[in-house]
Structures are given as C-alpha cells and as structure tokens.
Amino acid sequence: MKTIIDRAAMRRRASLAHTASLGGLLILLGSVALNLWKPEMTWLSGIMLFAGGAGAMAGIYFANRWVRKPRPEDILDKALKGLSDQHRLYHYTRYGDHLLLTPNGIVILETINLEGQFSYQNGHWKQKMSMGRALRFFVEERLGDPNRRIQEHTGILQEYLAEGLPSGTQIPIQALVIFTHPMAEVKVEQPPFSVITAEKLSKKVPHPGSKLPPEIYQHYKSRLDELINLAA
C-alpha cells in the first residue's frame, strides 16, 4: 500500500497548537505581572486572564486533536499495511482527512480518536458523559455528527472526481466510521455507514464491487494526488 500525506497541513496544525498554547501562557503571565505592577488596572488584568486561559485551553484542544500520539494516520497505516500496491491511502486532504483508493473505488475513513462509551440509535450519536470526560470537556475534541461529515465529504469529493469524466459517470464511494482509541466502546443500531474499531479495519477493505477500468482508476489516482500537491 502506498501512503501519501500532506505534511504541510500537519505542520500548520501542530504550529497552531503550539502557538495557541504558548500565546495563552504568555498572556496569563502578563496578567499576573500587570496585577502586581498596576493594581489599579484589575479590569485589564482580568480580561488578560480570561483571554490567556482561553488561548491555553485552545492550544491543548488542538494538541489533543492534531499532535497527540498515536495519531490516526499512524493507526490506519498499521491496520492497512498488508494491502496491495494498488491501494493508496491519502491523509489530510481538503475533502476528508483520510481517503483510501482501492482497485474497486474510494473509501472515506472517518476517524474518531476518543476514549469512552459511544452509541448510535434512532439516527443519533451519543457519548456517555463520565467524570473524566467532563474534566476534559473544553480541551478535547467532540464526537459531533460523523454521518453529516461523511455526507459533506462525499458530495464535494464526487464533484471533484467527476471533473474530466463523462457526465453521469457513477463514482463508487463508500465510508467507514473508525474508532481509533483503544479505550473506545461502541454500540450501534442500524447505522447508515459501517462503524468499526481500528483493529477490525483490515476486514472491511478492499472496497466491495466491480474492479475499476484502468483509465478510471488512473483518473481517480491523479485527482487525489493533486489534492496533496495543491496543498503543499
């Protein structure tokens, strides 16, 4: 399997996390210094304290999402390492963080790197609120709605890949919701997309269906390669 990653995007995200953390800390220190130097400016010190705390928490949030290891791309690479050379795994494209091109089509890999208990029932995702989760609420990413994210990515990806193909060409795109954290517990009832843990990912690919004609496969490959090249 060939892995293609937008390292520039990774560097930008890591830089944002570090800048927010350091900036928030400096503002917090500035608020303390101002309070000692100019006690009459308590109002400004309070504003700086709030802003610094918010910046520091934002930095921790971004670090938990984009810097903390093991990272989603490392987990996916390990889970799919046995696939053939015709499988190409793209990380951090503008149309989805993780896209897998197979000989039969494209798979959107929607990763969730959170620990805890998760469920999907009656069309709604839920995460059980624990004490640990409550303490990390402002510095940890949210579950959100994976279904909506997949639908959005599918729409724009189909439009992008359709460029250069005859009108009406069907583009085989499937999606998987993958919980990558080893401490995640998942219970689902009739989800619109397959929901699995990372260790079961290899059993869900390759993409089912007819094999793509060589020229169509090459078209998808070129278009997906461009996503990384354009972002560099």
Residue pairs with C-beta under 8 A, 6 or more apart in sequence:
1 80
1 81
1 82
1 83
1 84
1 85
1 87
1 88
1 89
2 85
2 87
2 88
2 89
3 73
3 77
3 88
3 89
3 91
4 88
4 89
4 90
4 91
4 224
4 225
4 228
5 73
5 90
5 91
5 92
5 228
6 91
6 92
6 93
6 227
6 228
6 231
6 232
8 231
8 232
9 92
9 231
10 66
10 92
13 62
13 65
13 66
13 67
14 66
14 67
16 62
16 66
17 59
17 62
17 63
17 65
17 66
17 67
18 59
18 63
19 59
20 55
20 56
20 58
20 59
20 62
21 55
21 56
21 59
21 60
21 63
22 59
23 55
23 59
24 51
24 52
24 53
24 54
24 55
24 56
24 57
24 58
24 59
25 52
25 55
25 56
26 52
27 48
27 51
27 52
27 55
28 48
28 49
28 52
28 53
28 56
29 52
30 48
30 52
31 45
31 46
31 48
31 49
31 52
32 45
34 41
34 44
34 45
34 48
35 41
35 42
35 45
38 44
38 45
57 138
57 139
60 139
61 138
61 139
61 140
61 141
64 139
64 140
64 141
65 113
65 141
68 113
70 180
71 113
72 97
72 98
72 111
72 113
72 180
73 91
73 92
73 98
75 111
75 180
75 198
76 89
76 91
76 98
76 109
76 111
76 178
76 180
76 198
76 201
77 89
79 198
79 199
79 201
79 202
80 87
80 89
80 100
80 201
80 202
80 205
82 202
83 102
83 202
83 205
83 206
84 103
86 102
86 103
86 217
87 100
87 101
87 102
87 103
87 205
87 206
88 100
88 101
88 221
88 224
89 98
89 99
89 100
89 101
90 98
90 99
90 100
90 101
90 224
90 227
90 228
91 97
91 98
92 98
92 231
93 99
93 224
93 227
93 228
93 231
94 227
94 231
95 153
95 156
95 157
95 160
95 227
96 108
96 109
96 110
96 153
96 157
97 109
97 110
97 111
98 108
98 109
98 110
98 111
99 106
99 107
99 108
99 109
99 157
99 224
100 106
100 107
100 109
100 205
100 207
101 217
101 220
101 221
101 224
102 205
102 206
102 207
103 206
103 207
103 211
103 212
103 217
104 172
104 206
104 207
104 208
104 209
104 210
104 211
104 212
105 171
105 172
105 173
105 174
105 207
105 209
105 212
106 157
106 161
106 171
106 172
106 173
106 174
106 207
106 220
106 224
107 173
107 174
107 175
107 176
107 205
107 207
108 150
108 153
108 154
108 157
108 173
108 174
108 175
108 176
109 175
109 176
109 178
110 146
110 149
110 150
110 153
110 175
110 176
110 177
110 178
110 193
111 178
111 179
111 180
112 118
112 143
112 146
112 177
112 178
112 179
112 180
112 181
112 184
113 141
113 180
113 181
114 127
114 140
114 141
114 143
114 179
114 181
114 184
115 181
115 182
115 183
115 184
116 127
116 128
116 130
116 133
116 183
116 184
116 185
117 127
117 128
117 130
117 185
117 187
118 125
118 126
118 127
118 128
118 143
118 179
118 184
118 185
118 186
118 187
119 125
119 126
119 128
119 186
119 187
119 188
120 126
120 187
120 188
120 189
120 191
120 195
121 188
121 189
122 189
125 143
125 144
125 145
125 146
125 147
126 143
127 133
127 143
133 140
146 177
146 193
147 191
147 192
147 193
150 175
150 177
150 193
153 175
154 173
154 175
157 171
157 173
158 171
158 173
160 223
160 227
161 171
161 219
161 220
161 223
161 224
162 169
162 171
163 223
164 219
164 223
165 171
165 216
165 219
169 216
172 207
172 209
172 212
174 193
174 207
174 208
175 193
175 194
176 193
176 194
176 195
176 196
176 201
176 204
177 191
177 193
177 194
177 195
177 196
178 196
178 197
178 198
178 201
179 186
179 195
179 196
179 197
179 198
180 197
180 198
184 197
186 195
186 197
188 195
194 204
196 204
212 220
